[in-house]
Amino acid sequence: PSRLPLAHAPRHPPGRRPAAARPLAVAVAVFGTTPNLTTDKRTGTLPDKKTAAGKTFIATVTTNCGVITMELDGATAPQTVASFLSLAKSGYWADSPCHRLTTAGIFVLQCGDPTGKGGGNPGYGYGVENAPADFTFPPGTLAMARTQDPKSNGGQFFIVYKQTVLKDPVGYSIFGKITTGMDIVDKIAAAGATQPDASGNTAPVQPISILKVDVAEKKA
């Protein structure tokens, strides 16, 4: 793909709050107050994938626009899910804007950089897992963003809101799916993206930020 889902391509929403932000045509819930945020305690060390291997987890992502629930598949992407769990528990994504929205050819909302500029990472990187053989990412897919370096998966991820084909020979790691809250993502997408900034990033017109992420293992 051109720039997005490349992790370095996304730039801030470019500022943490675009000046041109406007309300959605269909209202989304906005929190009046920010919940108590955890302190980022990550170590910068890649977590052991054994912590997630063969397991399924539920991530509850609280945003300023509502709650998005994700199912994380540790059976097909153990390293990615182990990393996600560790970053969530450390508070890495507290008050983290989703900085990039693409609306032509590639249809994704990209999140996961606490700086809101597209260059942030958790201090480690790892390779691609579970990339689709047909390069197709259906709506609701949860996948990792990366730079040109195949081993640069870190903290940035993207949510697909309309079927997208990314014909990259290395691929992008699919590690889960959205189970509830796609209506929120769809409303963000419907509101559109800003004009490209100096780096080529297009931010969502309707700002959306991750406030906290809670994770729990899904029991059979």
C-alpha positions as CSV (number, residue, x, y, z in Angstrom):
1,P,0.0,0.0,0.0
2,S,1.2,3.5,-0.4
3,R,1.4,5.1,3.0
4,L,-1.3,3.7,5.2
5,P,-1.2,1.2,7.2
6,L,2.5,2.0,7.3
7,A,3.2,3.0,10.9
8,H,5.4,5.9,10.1
9,A,3.2,7.4,7.4
10,P,0.3,8.3,9.7
11,R,0.9,11.6,11.2
12,H,-0.9,13.2,14.0
13,P,-4.4,13.4,13.5
14,P,-1.9,15.7,12.7
15,G,-2.4,17.7,15.7
16,R,-4.1,16.0,18.5
17,R,-7.3,17.8,17.6
18,P,-7.8,19.0,14.0
19,A,-8.9,22.6,13.8
20,A,-11.6,21.7,11.3
21,A,-13.2,19.2,13.6
22,R,-17.0,19.1,13.4
23,P,-19.7,17.0,15.0
24,L,-20.9,13.9,13.3
25,A,-24.2,14.1,11.5
26,V,-25.3,11.2,13.7
27,A,-24.3,12.0,17.2
28,V,-21.9,9.8,19.0
29,A,-21.6,9.6,22.8
30,V,-18.9,11.8,24.2
31,F,-17.6,11.5,27.7
32,G,-18.0,14.6,29.9
33,T,-15.0,13.7,31.9
34,T,-11.9,11.6,31.3
35,P,-11.7,8.4,33.4
36,N,-8.8,7.8,35.7
37,L,-6.0,6.8,33.3
38,T,-3.3,4.3,34.2
39,T,0.3,5.2,34.2
40,D,2.4,3.8,31.3
41,K,4.6,1.2,32.9
42,R,5.8,-0.6,29.8
43,T,9.3,-2.0,29.8
44,G,10.2,-1.6,26.2
45,T,10.8,-5.3,26.1
46,L,8.9,-7.6,23.6
47,P,6.5,-9.8,25.7
48,D,6.7,-13.6,25.4
49,K,4.2,-14.8,22.9
50,K,3.4,-17.8,25.1
51,T,1.3,-15.5,27.2
52,A,-1.3,-15.3,24.4
53,A,-0.7,-18.5,22.4
54,G,-3.8,-20.5,21.9
55,K,-6.0,-18.1,23.8
56,T,-8.7,-15.6,22.9
57,F,-9.0,-12.2,24.6
58,I,-11.6,-9.5,24.8
59,A,-10.4,-5.9,24.7
60,T,-12.7,-3.1,25.8
61,V,-11.5,0.1,24.3
62,T,-13.0,3.2,25.8
63,T,-12.8,6.3,23.5
64,N,-14.2,9.8,23.7
65,C,-16.8,8.6,21.1
66,G,-18.0,5.5,22.9
67,V,-16.8,1.9,23.6
68,I,-15.4,-0.4,21.0
69,T,-15.0,-4.1,21.8
70,M,-12.4,-6.3,20.1
71,E,-11.8,-10.0,20.1
72,L,-8.1,-10.8,20.0
73,D,-6.9,-14.1,18.4
74,G,-3.9,-15.5,20.2
75,A,-4.1,-18.7,18.3
76,T,-3.2,-17.1,14.9
77,A,-1.2,-14.1,16.0
78,P,0.3,-14.9,19.5
79,Q,3.1,-12.4,19.3
80,T,0.8,-9.6,18.3
81,V,-1.8,-10.3,20.9
82,A,0.9,-10.8,23.6
83,S,2.2,-7.3,22.7
84,F,-1.3,-5.8,22.7
85,L,-2.1,-7.2,26.1
86,S,1.1,-5.9,27.6
87,L,0.6,-2.4,26.2
88,A,-3.0,-2.3,27.3
89,K,-2.1,-3.3,30.8
90,S,0.7,-0.8,31.0
91,G,-1.6,2.1,30.0
92,Y,0.4,2.8,26.9
93,W,-2.7,4.0,24.9
94,A,-4.2,6.2,27.6
95,D,-5.3,9.5,25.9
96,S,-4.1,8.4,22.5
97,P,-5.7,10.0,19.4
98,C,-6.4,7.9,16.3
99,H,-4.4,10.0,13.9
100,R,-5.2,8.7,10.5
101,L,-8.3,8.0,8.4
102,T,-8.1,6.9,4.7
103,T,-11.1,7.1,2.5
104,A,-9.9,6.2,-1.0
105,G,-8.6,2.8,-2.0
106,I,-7.6,1.9,1.6
107,F,-10.5,2.2,4.1
108,V,-9.1,2.2,7.6
109,L,-8.9,4.1,10.8
110,Q,-5.4,4.0,12.3
111,C,-4.7,4.3,16.0
112,G,-2.2,3.3,18.6
113,D,0.4,6.1,18.6
114,P,0.3,8.0,21.9
115,T,2.1,11.0,20.3
116,G,-0.7,11.4,17.8
117,K,1.9,11.9,15.1
118,G,2.4,8.5,13.6
119,G,6.0,7.9,14.6
120,G,5.5,6.5,18.1
121,N,6.5,3.0,19.0
122,P,6.7,1.0,22.3
123,G,10.5,0.5,22.2
124,Y,10.5,-2.8,20.3
125,G,9.4,-4.4,17.0
126,Y,8.5,-7.8,15.7
127,G,7.5,-9.6,12.5
128,V,4.3,-10.1,10.6
129,E,1.9,-12.9,11.6
130,N,-1.3,-14.2,10.0
131,A,-1.2,-12.0,6.9
132,P,-4.1,-12.9,4.5
133,A,-2.9,-14.9,1.5
134,D,-5.4,-13.0,-0.8
135,F,-4.4,-9.6,0.6
136,T,-8.0,-8.9,1.5
137,F,-9.1,-7.3,4.8
138,P,-12.9,-7.4,5.4
139,P,-14.8,-4.8,7.4
140,G,-14.2,-5.1,11.1
141,T,-10.7,-6.5,10.7
142,L,-8.1,-5.5,13.3
143,A,-4.6,-5.5,12.0
144,M,-1.1,-4.1,12.7
145,A,0.4,-1.1,11.0
146,R,4.1,-1.0,10.3
147,T,6.8,0.8,8.4
148,Q,8.7,-0.5,5.4
149,D,10.6,-2.7,7.8
150,P,8.8,-6.1,8.1
151,K,9.8,-6.3,11.8
152,S,8.5,-2.9,12.8
153,N,5.1,-4.0,14.2
154,G,4.8,-2.3,17.5
155,G,1.8,-0.3,19.0
156,Q,0.0,1.1,15.9
157,F,-3.0,-0.8,14.5
158,F,-5.8,-0.2,12.1
159,I,-9.5,-1.0,12.0
160,V,-10.9,-1.7,8.5
161,Y,-14.4,-0.2,7.9
162,K,-14.8,-1.2,4.3
163,Q,-13.2,-4.1,2.5
164,T,-9.7,-3.2,1.6
165,V,-7.0,-5.0,-0.5
166,L,-3.4,-4.4,0.5
167,K,-1.1,-6.1,-2.0
168,D,2.1,-6.0,0.0
169,P,4.3,-9.1,-0.4
170,V,5.1,-9.1,3.4
171,G,1.6,-8.4,4.4
172,Y,0.0,-7.0,7.6
173,S,-0.8,-9.0,10.7
174,I,-4.5,-9.7,11.3
175,F,-4.9,-10.3,15.1
176,G,-8.6,-9.9,15.7
177,K,-11.9,-8.3,14.9
178,I,-14.3,-5.7,16.1
179,T,-17.3,-7.3,17.9
180,T,-19.2,-4.2,19.0
181,G,-18.7,-0.5,18.2
182,M,-18.2,-0.6,14.4
183,D,-21.0,1.9,14.2
184,I,-18.7,4.3,15.9
185,V,-15.9,3.7,13.4
186,D,-18.4,4.0,10.5
187,K,-19.6,7.4,11.8
188,I,-16.0,8.6,12.1
189,A,-15.4,7.4,8.5
190,A,-18.6,9.0,7.3
191,A,-17.6,12.4,8.7
192,G,-14.5,12.3,6.4
193,A,-10.9,13.1,6.6
194,T,-8.9,16.3,6.6
195,Q,-6.8,17.5,3.7
196,P,-3.3,15.9,3.7
197,D,-0.9,17.7,5.9
198,A,2.8,18.3,5.0
199,S,3.6,14.6,5.5
200,G,0.6,13.4,3.5
201,N,-1.4,12.3,6.6
202,T,-5.2,12.6,6.5
203,A,-6.8,12.8,9.9
204,P,-10.4,12.1,10.9
205,V,-12.5,15.3,10.8
206,Q,-14.3,14.0,13.9
207,P,-11.5,13.4,16.5
208,I,-11.5,10.1,18.3
209,S,-9.0,9.2,21.1
210,I,-8.5,6.0,23.0
211,L,-8.8,6.8,26.7
212,K,-8.1,3.4,28.2
213,V,-8.0,-0.3,27.2
214,D,-9.1,-3.2,29.4
215,V,-8.4,-6.8,28.5
216,A,-9.6,-10.1,29.8
217,E,-9.3,-13.7,28.6
218,K,-12.4,-15.1,26.9
219,K,-13.5,-18.3,28.6
220,A,-15.1,-21.1,26.6
